[in-house]
């Protein structure tokens, strides 16, 4: 048996990472087994099958990669010892998934059962992404996708996933009045499931890789608060402790640029240091966050804050708060796809305000103040300037005024 490590994609641009897999030759057959490791192409030496010195933590990374290779060989040897024969490719694949903690049992060849077990393994933390368990938000999206797929066709097989399925399922979801981006999320999950089943050697149908089987995405109307609007919100008199807490949490998001999933971490550091380092929940990125005096003042108000209200409560309450304030009652008109048709929609601004508005507000205000893109991205944790720039919600006039200030 021969075992050699390779990169899934050697053309991925920096700073994106690509998966590592082992090419395993067994009894004249070759198959791929993906391990839970990623690396940038520039840090990989294919000739030696290991990380280059340019990778931070290269020695430890290569030790872990060698341990993966040894585990593959030991799993193969164990099967031979117990069964007194060579394993088939499928048998070794199943044994490797168990050995690497990717599943608690042998994978089924049925799509619905496979999908169900994948969700179960993800929920239990058996299935991971780059060594980290999946977030509750991701698991929720998996469950929603599964529910709607089963409602569409509870007997669907791997072989049925083709461009006709793509068209029919899209029409089904559109009639249910799901928006394009939600439909796109469902198909992104389906493609993940199909790809994982393909890597397991269970699914041989690759129609999901065709260009027509795409994850649709529509630009949506996102907003950011201006500095003046943020000041109005901060100074607005609220009556209940719940509203005051949630307003303060939202303001912290506006002052630090962090996602709602990381707001709780901001209360666990020592604000007197003026800089708090956290590992972001969604991406695992480590960021150092500078705290203004205003942010420190809010943090000090809640020395015993151990648990934040649920995300849904925060989002509903911040809308309720903003609904009381005149500046957020102004109407905004934009186009939105509803039931497959583009329609002009007019709604008050407060209905567009959510926890993620805080992150966009931070990025936009700092951008208009003249803070460099590089510095803002270092705080927000954005990896690419392209994704970061979608957060900038300044008008052309504001950009022109900023230009004049910098002259």
N, C-alpha and C positions, 0 to 999 in steps of 0.2 A: 504494500500500500504506500502511495506517495502523497505527501501533504505539502502544499505550498501556498503562502499567503499572497493575495492580490488586492488591488483597489477595485471597487465597483465601477467607478468612473474616473478616468485619468485626465478628463478635460474640465473638471469642476474648477471655476475660478476662485482664487483667494478672495475673501477669507472663509468661503464655504468649505465644509468638510465632506468627505465621502466615506462610505462604509468599507470595512475590510471583510473579505471572505477568504476561506481556505478552499483551494481546488483540491479535491480528494479523488485519487484514482484507485478504484477498487474492482478487482476482477475484470479489468478491461473497460470498465465504465468510469466516466468522470462526472462528478457532481459538485455543486457549490454548497458550502455551509458558511452562513454569515455569523460572525461573532459580534458581540455588543461593543464594538470599537470603531471610532471614526478618526480621521486624520486629514490634514490639508495635503493636497498633491505635492506641494513644494517641500513638504517635510518627509516624503516617502522615498526610500531607495529600493526600487523594484528588483534591481540586480541582486541585492542582499536580502530582500524580503523583510525589511525592518525600517524603523524610523531613522531619519538623519539626525545629526547633532543639532541642526537648526530648531528641532522641536524641544520646547521647554519640558523637562522631565523625560528626556529620551531614554535614559537608562532604565527607568522604572517601566516605561511603556513597552520597551522591547522585552523586558523580563516577563511582563504580563502576556505579551503576544506569544512568547515561547511556552509559557504555562498553558495557553490555549491549545497550542500545537501538541503538547505532551498529553493533555487531557483527551484530545481526539484519538491519539494513538492508544492510550490506556483504555478508553472505552471500547475500541476495536479489539484489543487484546482480551479484555474481560468477557466480551461476547464469545470469542473463540474458546476461552477456557470453560465457560459455563455450558455453552451449546455444543462444544466439540465440533464446530464447523465454521466456515466463513459466513459472515452476515451478508444478506443481500443489501443493495443500496438503500432501499426503503427501511429495512430493519436498522441499519446503522444510522440513518437520518433520525429515526425515532429515538434511538438510544442517545444520540448526541443532543437532541433537544432536551431530553430529561437530564442528562449529565450537566448541561450548561444552564439548567434552571429556566428554560424557556417555556416549558409546559409541565403540567403535573401528570399528564397521561398521554397515550398515543393519540396523534391527531386523526380525526375522521376525514374521510374523502367526500363527505357531503357538505355543500356550501353552508347551509343554514346551521348545521351542527358545528362546523368549523368556526363560523363567525361567533356563535354562542360561546364556544370554549375560549376563543381568543379574548372576548370581553371578560369572561370569568378569570382568566389568567392575568389580564391587565388589571382588573379590580383588586385581585389578591396581591398584586405586586410581583408576581412571578415573571410576567412579561414586562421588560423595561426598555427604555430608550437611552442609549449611551450611558448605561449604568444607573439611570435614575427612573423612579416610578413615574407613571403618567399622572397628570393632574386630574382633579375631579371634573374640570371642565371638559377635558378630552374624553374621559370615560362617559360623561353625559352625552356628548356628541355621538360616540360609538353606539350607545344605547338607543338614541333617537333614530339613528340611521338603520339599526337592526329592526326596530319596531316598524318603521315605514316600509322597509324592504319586505318583511314578512307579510304586512298588510297588502302589499302589491302582489306578491306571489310567494306563498309559504312553502312551495315545492321547487323553487328555482334551484338549478344545478350550476356548477362551474361552466359547463359547456353552453349554457344559455346566455352567458354574459357576452353580448356582442353589440354592434352598433344599433341593431333594432331594439335591444333591451334599453340601451342608453336613451334612444328617442322616446320609447314608450314610458319609461320610468320618469323621464323629464316631464313629459306631458301629464302624467299622473300627479306629480308633485306640484306642477304649475296650477292644475285644477284645484288642488288643495290650498292654493293661494300662498304657497311658500315663495319668498323672495329669491332672486337669482343667487345671491351669496349664500343663502341657507342651502339651496339645492347644490351649489358648488361644494359646500362642506360635506354633504352626504356623499357625493361622488368621490371626494378626496378620501373619505374613510373606506369606501368600497374598493378603490384602487389600492389602498394600503393592505386591505385584507387579501385581495387577489394576488398582489405582489408577494406577500408573505407566504401564501399557499403555494405560489409558484416556486419560491425559494425552498420550500419544504419538499418539493417534488410531488405535491398532491394535485396542483392545478397545472394543466398543460396548455390551457387556452390563454393566448396572449392578446386577444382582441382589445383588451383594456389598455394596451400600450399604443394603440393606433391614434393618429392625430385627432380623429373625430370624437374620440372618447375623452373629452377635455373637461377640466374643472373650470366652470364658468365663474367669472368674477365681474361684478359691476361696481363702478365707483359710486359710493353712497354719500349722502349729505352729512358730513361731519363738521362739527363746529368747535371753536375754542373761545374762551372768554377773553375779552380785552382786559388790560390792567385796570381800567376804570370799572368795568363790570365786576371784576374780582374784588375790588375795594368795596363796592356797594354790597356785595354778598357778605363779605367779612364783617361789615359794620351793621348789617341789618339785625334788628332786635328780634330774637326768637324767644318763645315762652317755655318750651319743654326741654328737659335735659337730653332727650333722645335727638331732637332736632339740632341742638347745639353740638352734641358729639359728632353727628354725621356731617354737619357743616364743617366742623374742625377737621375731620378726616379728609373731606374733599379738598379743603384748603391745603392740607399737608401734601396731598397729591399734586396740587398746582404749584407748590413750592419746591417739590423734589423730583417731579417727573416720573414717579414710579407707578407701576400697575397696582390695581386694588389688591391683588394677591400678595403684594409686598408691603402694604401699608402697616400691617401688624409688626413686621420686622423693624420698622423705624422707631418703634416705642421700646425696643429691647436694648438699644445701644446706650452709650453715654453721651448725651447731647452737648455736654460741656467741652467735649473734644472738638466740636464744630464739624467733624467729619465722621460719618458712620459708614462702615463697609458691610455690605450684605451680598448674599448670593441670590439672584433673582429666581423666583419660583418657576416661572414659565420656561426660561432658557438655560438656567444654571450659570448664567454670566455673573462674574463678580464685579461689582461696581462700588465706587467710593462716592458718597453723596455729601456735598457741602451743605451745612445747615445755617440758614440765616437766623438772626436774632428772633425774628417773627416765628420761624419754625420751632426753635428751641422753646419759646414761650408756650406754644401749643403742646409740645411734647411734655413739658413740665406740669401741665394741667392734669395729666392722666398718668401718674406714677404707677398705678396698679392696674393698668389696662392690659388684661391678659387675653381677652378674646373680643374680636370685632363683630358687629352685627353681620348677618348673612348678606352676601352681595346683592341679592334681590331687594332686601330691605333698604340698603344704602341707596341703590338706584331709584327706588320708588320715592324715598324720603327726600332726596336732593331735588327731584322734580317737584314734589309738593312744596318744598321751601321756595324754589325759584318761581313757582306759579304765583306766589304772594307778592313778588317784586316786579314793579312796573316795567323795568328795563328788559326783563325776560319775557314779557308778554307780546313784544313786537313780533309780527308774523314774518315767516320765511317761506319763499316759494321755490320749489325745485321739482325736477322730474324724477319719477320713481317707477320701476317696473312692477306692476301689480297684475297677477293672473296672466302673465305673459305679455301685457300691453303697457307701453310707456304712458304714464299719466302725470299731469301737473298737479302737484300737491302743495297746499298752503297750510302751515301749522304754526302755532306760537313757538318761539325759540326754546322755552323751558322744556318742551317735550323732547327736544334733541339732546338735552343735557343728561349725561350719565357719568359714572365713575371714570370712564376713559377720556371724557372731556378734560379732566384734570391734567392728564398726561400731555394732551395736545396743547392745553393752555400754557403749561410750563415751557414746552418747546417753542411755541409761537412768541410768547413774551420775551424769552431769552434771545430768540433770533432777532426780534425787533430792537432789542437793547444793544445789539451788535456783538453778542457773544458768539464766538466762532462755532461753526458746525461741529468741528472736532471735539470741542469742549462739551457741547451739549450732548453729543452722542456718547461720550465717555460716561456721562451721568445717567442717561436714559437706558444705555445698554444696547442701542441700535448697532447692528453689524455693518449695514451698508447705508450709504448716503441716499440711495434711491428710496429705501423704505422709510428713512428718517424724514425726507422731504414731504411725504404724504401727511405728516403731522403738522406741518406749517400751514396755518389757516389765516394768513395775513392778506389784506386786500392790496390791490396794485397801488392805491394811494399811500397806504402805510409803508409799502416797500419803497416808494419814491421819497417819502419823508425821511425814511431811514438813510437812504442814499445821501440826501442833502446834509444830514447831521454828520455823516462820516467824512464829508469833504473838508 
